[in-house]
Amino acid sequence: MLAFVLSLAVFVGWGYFLAQIQGPPPVKEPGMEDSFESARSLPPESRAPGSMPSVSAPSEPTQPTTQVPVDPFPGKEVLIQVSTGKTHFVISNRGGVIKQLQLPRFNDDSGEIIDLIDNPDHLTPALALRANDPEVTAILQHAHYEPSTTSIVLNEHNPEGRLTMTLNHSSGLQVTRTYVFHFNDYMVEMGIQISAAAMASRNLQYQVVLGPGMGGKISSQTDYIVFSGATVFANNERIENPPEDITSTSYFKGDLQWVSFQNKYFGSALIPQQGTKSGVVFKEKDQAFVGLELESVQSAASAQHLFYAGTKELEILEDKGHKLVRMIDYGWFGNKFAFLVKPLLKVLAYFYGITGNYGWSIIFMTCIIKLLFFPLTHKSFKSMKGMQKVQPYVKIIQERNKDDRKKMNEEMMELYKKHKVNPVGGCL
């Protein structure tokens, strides 16, 4: 009973200790934080370009005047459906952003299909573009793009699909966004091309971002051991960014592998390929965002990225490369001893593939571990039994030589040698 109470106390105390552990502080570099901040602080109506049409009040002074609100970006929203087998995307032509990203193989704790998009506060949507200019940001996020198709269904006979979305705005801003999907694949190839010859002197900078909804709501329970949220992997370091620690925009340069938004089981990540200047982490309405800042010359940019959105299964992430496997958080202890944790995780996944039940999988894995350590366990047991046999002689020696510790140790070693007992064998 005492052992149970002590174990419970250690478990609870350890969990509380881990909850206090915070990741390493992000690398902060000076950038165009103020201009990006102001670009998203204004509502779409106030960010509309001055060339947008407006409605003037009636000329008769005796009639009551009513200002009719005008959508600065008129047009019909078109939702593009993309089914890859493992994922189902709903992409809007308004801003070219993702509205839904479902994983049909998985359900949340209410039985609904997992949707990695959870944006109830209407924050900047997933894969939105933004600029360091409020008018340009409004165009990028609210103008209607022209899609090349409205439906893509992939299968074994049609393993690849391409979606191209183009924008030719009256301001001179031209944008082309491409998505290449693959059958039964969580990875999507992305391309972004932006030109703005009329705005070359404004030195526009651009970012593509992932919002806080990109982990999806899996359960109402909070996990204090595994980090959920904005994460960056740069210079061989996994950097976690809790919202409460973000006081200003941070930029991550050097060997940038990916930026991601994730929870315990699922995650989304942007992986730079070409045309990326740095990773970026910022906060909007007390929520953390991650993204990639594009290289731009005279307000023009061209970039290629990979976008991963799916499960954090070890074998899948290892197969994708780009050190995506570091998205998996094993907890403080597991991260320190990942060389032990990874093989055990693979064994557990193997048995789960056979049984389809984690309870039985854990039992089978425990049995295998017991078998592997049986020689040590057996040797330890024999040592313990041997120590029990010589214990009466040990007490006699201790009593006889209580004033001469050196002689007592010599006689005890002779006793152990005579009976072939290892006094530390029981520790195994």
Phi, psi and omega in degrees: 000318179296320179297321179297315181296316180297319178298318179296319180296318179296317180299312181294316180296320178297317178298320179294321179297316180296328181294336182274346184286130179245153180289170179296147183294145180292154177280118183260130177229148179294139180208205182260047186298312185300318182290322176292323179298314181292331181293330181258356183278345182263144177291160183305322184296319182280347180266000183292144179298154182294341181280356182291145180292152178222166180252126181266159181287155178300152184279341182283120182289340184278345182267143177295138182261137178230121179277117181273122179295137182242131175286115182292349179232072183292155180142169182259132177286131177245130179257121181265126180262128179229120179243119181255358185105296178276340182224157173225116181259143165238113185246133180265141175283351176277096183089350180066033186255167179271127178264324178219146175216094186263148175244095188300340182283347189233150178233150176276186185287353175260001178092358180277153177298136180299129174239116183288352176262117178222092188231066184290338183269005178055049176278182178306124187287169183294135180064026175286151173263146174216158183230171178272029178220127185298322180293317181292320177300318179299318179294313183300324187262344186235345178288157182266121178274159178262113182276149178282340178202165179244000181204133175226124177235117183259148176205189182297329181271345178225075192279353183220140178221144182237133175241125177243131180235125184240148178225124173239096187269153182296340179285350184101355179283127179236128184227136173232123178242130180238141175233129176243117183255152180231146183297132178052043182225133178279350184266137178234135175272133182236143174227141180226126174231126181229131173227142181209071184301323181290345182245019185303324183288347183275354176050057183290140174244147186230152176222148169245131193232158172245129182271176183292346179279358187280008173258338183077152178265111184265315184211156177281350181279145180261134178256116183269354183267313183261130183286138173236130178143207184283125183225142178233138173243107183219142179053041178060032179227131177269116187246118179266142186231082175296143182305323183292343180267352183269107179256342178202168180293134179244141179243141184236115182244189182087221181276080181272118180268314181193160167237144186213162170231126191209164169234201187295323189247334186228161179196163174230144184215143171256126184244113182291139176242304178217147172078023179253132179272316184193166168273158183217143174229129179214177183233138177226122182051048178065016178244142181278144175230150172233160179187183177239132175267131186272152171285133181224145177229120181052048175068015177246145182214148175216125185214152175235134179224165166249142180237115178255131177215110181174204184281153179263055177277135187303311184296321181293314182293323176296321181293327182284337179075205180057023180057028177297338180299339178285357171294333182287126178253113181272007187086170185301311182293315183296324178293326179288329183239047182297332180295338174266324186289319185299312178299320179296322179295322178293320177296317179298317179295324179297312180292327177294324177296334179272314187268330186070016182219122183289332178299308177295325180298318179294320179298313180297318180295322178297320178298318180295318179298319178299318180294319180296324183264009182300317179303316179294319180296318180295318179295319177297319180296318179296321179295320179296318179295320178297320178296325178296322182293321184271358184303318177300321179292325178298317181295322178296315180297318180297321181290322183287329184241037184292340179260358180227088185295324181297313180294324179298316180294321180296316180292325179292322178294322176296322179296314180297320181293321181295318183265005178055053181244133175259113185295338180258003182297328180293341180290338180294000000 
